[in-house]
Each structure stands twice: as structure tokens, then as C-alpha cells.
Amino acid sequence: MTQAALDGYLSFHGLQLQQTSDITKGRAVISTSHHKRGTVLITSQALGAVVLPSSRPKVCNYCFRKPQTPQGLQRCSQCKDAYFCDVTCFKNAWLGFHQYVCKPMSSDDHQLANNVDDQDALDLEMLERVVLNCWRYNKRKESVDVTVAAFDSLMDHEKKQPHHMLQRYTRLAEQALSRPYLVDSGKTTDELVHYLCRFQCNNFGVYDDHLFTIGEGTYPVASLINHSCRPNAVVIYDGTLLSVVAIEPINPDQEITIAYVDAAHDRPHRQSNLLGKYFFNCHCVRCTATTTTTSASTTDHDMECVYSQIDTLLGNEPDEEHRAQASLETQPLSTTTTTTTTTTSSSSSLRDKILQQVNDWDLLEMSRYYDRRHDGVPDPAQPLTLATYTHYVIQFFAPYLWYTCNPDLSIGKKQATSSLSLSSSSNSTVYSSPSCTPRRLPSPPSHALSYFDDPLPQAARPKVPLTYEGILNNMMTAIQRYPINDDEVVPHRRTTLMASTQLLYDEMDQGHWRNAVKLGMYILIQYCWIYPPYHPILAQHLLLLAKCSWNSILQSELMGNGKALEHAYERGVRRWIMLSKETMTPVFGKKGEQWRELVELEWIFLREHRLKE
Ligand SMILES: C[S@@+](CC[C@H](N)C(=O)[O-])C[C@H]1O[C@@H](n2cnc3c(N)ncnc32)[C@H](O)[C@@H]1O
């Protein structure tokens, strides 16, 4: 009966659960119809969702949303540990779970509870919620039995768990069963150990609009979907409601996949995380080793190999020893020994070298040389610098990578624009971190940004391949021809990406917007190798780049850096806003904090532009 409900639910969404021949893999969710990019394939209710202690004062502990009013969240007056939007959320939380755990806390308990993301406490709370919910649903035979049916059917890999984990799970299960409100649940310790094993290889991190992890959730229906490091779908949240969204067109008989681990990690890290937590070896298109090298002339096979070459191109992450050294470097010198001081100079120099290159990078000169109407190619005898790499690659990647996925993108077509009628005077806004409280927006201007002023791929010089894999393959071949100096910054390496990402946030904190734009453009390229073009991380990064470029325009105006540079930033803002919209629309829809910020930026940009004219 319950399995039938699950099958019915999936078939209603054009999906089907199929048993695979691989026992470790178990079942797979297969598409039975065509799904366009942006289709919501599955929505999944949480059987249990817990806010991380460190996020408790920041989001409603019931609906997981940020405060919607200037007053902020309201704290439970009894336990002083839980926060809610309003009385409605409080009542719902009380009826659901809060009544059982709400008790006055000492100030020490309180401080501890808010600061420590303790895995034991989190697992225990999740276990208690899930047991309580399953028990309730079974008693009431509610329609949510799709969720319970899916949960009961999930893999738990109990036999593969190491002994110490089973001991830990047994201790937690006993603790849960000793709670007065679970004594009559009819569950045994063994059953709860199975639950905890299931959590390990099925639960999801829940994140907010800005992709920060704020909690954990048990979403049994979404858990039916298997992993790929190059997935065709992503998980997004609206509060605690999870949706799985297609990020590329999906055909009948194709498996739906999501990524369980961040695709930015190198192959060894991804493999060991997947094996350690989910007990399988990944054989996805990125993990399948290949001996084929890329070449300028591409066959279909070479195209497929492009994905498996990405990790070779990016190289490996620093190992634990190097990480430990790098973290020592952030300590004041007085606390480090002489030996660590020596290592400090060698590994912190990557960051210094990156900063030096960024400072030397002449954005205007580079933009002129690598203009798509010329044929700017870096000197083949010299190693690529961050500047030459970025400008060389970006003229192939943006916007053409997206154009190969969506030929409806308006490239090179200048569309008629109606005039703006605005009465208010210019009031330039510098972007900082996003505000919690949504502001009311004026209605958007009558013409939004709607075209890229780039030549079509066939008309660009040098010509751009017409397929996504073709562009990646072409560029990979081209940049691997350049000499490498391992003592210097190697732009395509993952280590450079990691150091640059930290540097980007530091530069933004210090208001060094021009450096932030250069680093942001460089990081965009690296993300284009790593993530599919409609991945939420790309949408978010493009918005960040648009904001940095906008702030650079304001800074240039203030400092009188000249019109030419301002125009270069303006082109950047246009491009990054458009690409961010293109990426965000199918994935997040036209809602949420990021969409609001994007529309607001576009509005301000167009208004300023109009006023300058
Ligand atoms: C969240 S569940 C996915 C649903 C699962 N296939 C089932 O039948 O219940 C995660 C488990 O599925 C299996 N799995 C997921 N992706 C896989 C993949 N790419 N290759 C092999 N096994 C995979 C692993 O056993 C993993 O622990």
C-alpha cells in the first residue's frame, strides 16, 4: 500500500524507481518523460529538520526563514534557546516538538547550546523528531505516508559501519528511548540504530538563500536520488521545503542525480568522503579515469573524456600536512616556533604572489587585447598569469558556455529599448553583506537588460565551438600548451582557486573592489570547469561579481579613474547581471533574497545609466 503510494507519487512527477544490478547502489530514480531545465522534479517534506545550534538565533527554528520584520525573531520566553518568526511558527513548533524539549536553561547551558554544533546532540534531536513523527503518522495514517514509506525503504549500510559508530549509535538510541515522550513509541534500540545509520547516508544539509548551511534534515523522498559529481539536478530550499530541480534537460530513461559532496573537491577527497559516509565508489563521468588526452580535433569520445580531465587540469588539494601548515600561518608570529616561521614564508607566498599579480593586472589593457573582435592570445613562450589566463579563457566561456545550453540567449542582437521614466534623483548604493530584512522595491524599469553585446560564436575571433564540451575541450587543450613554473602561481590549479577565494573575501571586506572584480572573474572561470552552468553556486557567484563591478564603478567615479575604465566595469555589470539572471531563473525561480538583490542591482544600474545619458 505504502510502496504503491510512493510509486504513484513518483509516476505523477514523470519519474520511476528502478532496482539496479549493483547492490551497493540499490535503486535509482529514472525519468519517464522529458523534463526541461528548471523543472521541479520532486518536492520533499522533512520527516525531521533541526537548526544547527550556531544558527538558532539567526533563523526561525520552525520554518528556517530569516526574520521577515524589522523586529527580528522572537525568543521562547521559557527555554530562551529557541527563536521563531511569530506566534504561528511558535504554535506549530510547540505542537510538533518544542513542548517536549522546552525547559528553563541556565546561562551556561544556554551559551553552550548556542555555540557548539555538537554532532551527538544534533543526531539525538533528529532521532527523537523522526521517531515521534513516524509514530504520529502511523497512528493517524495520514497522507504523508509517502514520506514514511520512503524512509522505511532507505538503505542504512548498518553492516558496513565500524564498531565504534555502532556503539555510539546504540548509546544515542538508548538515550532517545529513555525520554518520557518516546517510552510508548514501541520502537526498540535496534530499530533506532538503523534509523541513525540511515541518517548518515541519507540526510541533507539544509541551507539558506545564500547557500550557508543552517541545519540538517531527513527528506526521505529526495533521498531516493543517487549521486554524481556532475549531476543533472540540484537541491534547493524554501524554508524547510526541499525541491529537486533539473539543471539541464533530462530525457526519458535518464537517471536523476544530485551531488552528495561539493564538486569543488579533488577526486581523492570526493572519493574518500563518498566511501566514508555513503559506502560506495563513485564511477560518474568525472570520476571515471581515462587515458585519453584532449586534442584540438574532438570526437564524441573525447568530449565525454573532457569531464574526467577536469580534475587533472585542476590538480589536487593541499594534503593535511600543508593545510595544518597553512593554518599555523594565521597565528601571530610570536606564537609560532622558528621551524613554522620558515614554512610560513613558503606557503603564505602563494597568497602574496596572487595579490601581487592582481595588483599588477591592468584590467583595461587586458580587456582591449582580449576583445572578442580581435584575436588576443597570450605569448606561448610565457607561463600564463592570472590576468592572461582569465581574459583569454573568459572570452570563450562567458557568455558562450550558457549560449550552448540555451541558444535563445540574446547574443549580438541589440534589441529596441524603450525610454525610462524616472522621477527620483540618483542615489548610488554600495553593496555590502545582504540585509536580513527585505526592502520594498520600486517597480522594475520598463526595459531590463536583455542582450549581450558580443558577436555570435561563429563571428567571434577566434571562433568559439558550438557545443559546451567542445568549448571546455578547446580551452583545456589550449591552456595546457603553456609552460608551467611550479614556483609561481599556476592559474588553473585548485590550490590557486582556494587561496584566491579567501583573498576575494578579504579584499571585499577592505573595500578593494577593483581587486575583487579581478579575483571574481578568475574564480568564475574555475567554477565553470567545476560546476554545470546552471548550478546555484554559479548563480550566486555571478551576482557577487555584478555587485563588485558595480561598486568598482562607484569607486572609479569617486577617484576619477577615467571613463574608459568605468565603461569596462559597466560592460562587466551588464554581463554578470544577465548571466546571473539566466542562471538563477530556472534554479531558484524569480523569488528569494538573491533574486531580489539582483533585480534591485539591475534597477539601480539602469537608472544610473539613464541619468548619465
Ligand atoms: C541517499 S541513498 C540513495 C538511494 C539508494 N540508492 C536506495 O536505493 O535507497 C545513498 C546510497 O545510495 C547508494 N548510491 C548513491 N549514489 C551512488 C552511486 N553513484 N554509485 C553507487 N552507489 C550509490 C549508496 O549505497 C549510498 O549510500
Ligand as a Chemical Component Dictionary entry (heavy atoms), coordinates in Angstrom:
data_LIG
# 
_chem_comp.id                   LIG 
_chem_comp.type                 NON-POLYMER 
_chem_comp.pdbx_formal_charge   0 
_chem_comp.three_letter_code    LIG 
# 
loop_
_chem_comp_atom.comp_id 
_chem_comp_atom.atom_id 
_chem_comp_atom.alt_atom_id 
_chem_comp_atom.type_symbol 
_chem_comp_atom.charge 
_chem_comp_atom.model_Cartn_x 
_chem_comp_atom.model_Cartn_y 
_chem_comp_atom.model_Cartn_z 
_chem_comp_atom.pdbx_ordinal 
LIG C1  C1  C 0  20.672 8.552 -0.397 1  
LIG S1  S1  S 1  20.770 6.873 -0.794 2  
LIG C2  C2  C 0  20.251 6.831 -2.445 3  
LIG C3  C3  C 0  19.122 5.856 -2.658 4  
LIG C4  C4  C 0  19.553 4.426 -2.685 5  
LIG N1  N1  N 0  20.060 4.073 -3.994 6  
LIG C5  C5  C 0  18.418 3.494 -2.290 7  
LIG O1  O1  O 0  18.110 2.575 -3.048 8  
LIG O2  O2  O -1 17.865 3.687 -1.203 9  
LIG C6  C6  C 0  22.512 6.737 -0.789 10 
LIG C7  C7  C 0  23.040 5.377 -1.067 11 
LIG O3  O3  O 0  22.791 5.008 -2.417 12 
LIG C8  C8  C 0  23.944 4.406 -2.993 13 
LIG N2  N2  N 0  24.460 5.294 -4.050 14 
LIG C9  C9  C 0  24.109 6.578 -4.280 15 
LIG N3  N3  N 0  24.734 7.050 -5.361 16 
LIG C10 C10 C 0  25.514 6.074 -5.820 17 
LIG C11 C11 C 0  26.425 5.985 -6.914 18 
LIG N4  N4  N 0  26.660 6.996 -7.737 19 
LIG N5  N5  N 0  27.075 4.811 -7.091 20 
LIG C12 C12 C 0  26.870 3.767 -6.257 21 
LIG N6  N6  N 0  26.017 3.801 -5.207 22 
LIG C13 C13 C 0  25.350 4.941 -4.987 23 
LIG C14 C14 C 0  24.939 4.236 -1.877 24 
LIG O4  O4  O 0  24.777 2.965 -1.327 25 
LIG C15 C15 C 0  24.526 5.315 -0.899 26 
LIG O5  O5  O 0  24.881 5.023 0.419  27 
# 
loop_
_chem_comp_bond.comp_id 
_chem_comp_bond.atom_id_1 
_chem_comp_bond.atom_id_2 
_chem_comp_bond.value_order 
_chem_comp_bond.pdbx_ordinal 
LIG C1  S1  SING 1  
LIG S1  C2  SING 2  
LIG S1  C6  SING 3  
LIG C2  C3  SING 4  
LIG C3  C4  SING 5  
LIG C4  N1  SING 6  
LIG C4  C5  SING 7  
LIG C5  O1  DOUB 8  
LIG C5  O2  SING 9  
LIG C6  C7  SING 10 
LIG C7  O3  SING 11 
LIG C7  C15 SING 12 
LIG O3  C8  SING 13 
LIG C8  N2  SING 14 
LIG C8  C14 SING 15 
LIG N2  C9  SING 16 
LIG N2  C13 SING 17 
LIG C9  N3  DOUB 18 
LIG N3  C10 SING 19 
LIG C10 C11 SING 20 
LIG C10 C13 DOUB 21 
LIG C11 N4  SING 22 
LIG C11 N5  DOUB 23 
LIG N5  C12 SING 24 
LIG C12 N6  DOUB 25 
LIG N6  C13 SING 26 
LIG C14 O4  SING 27 
LIG C14 C15 SING 28 
LIG C15 O5  SING 29 
# 
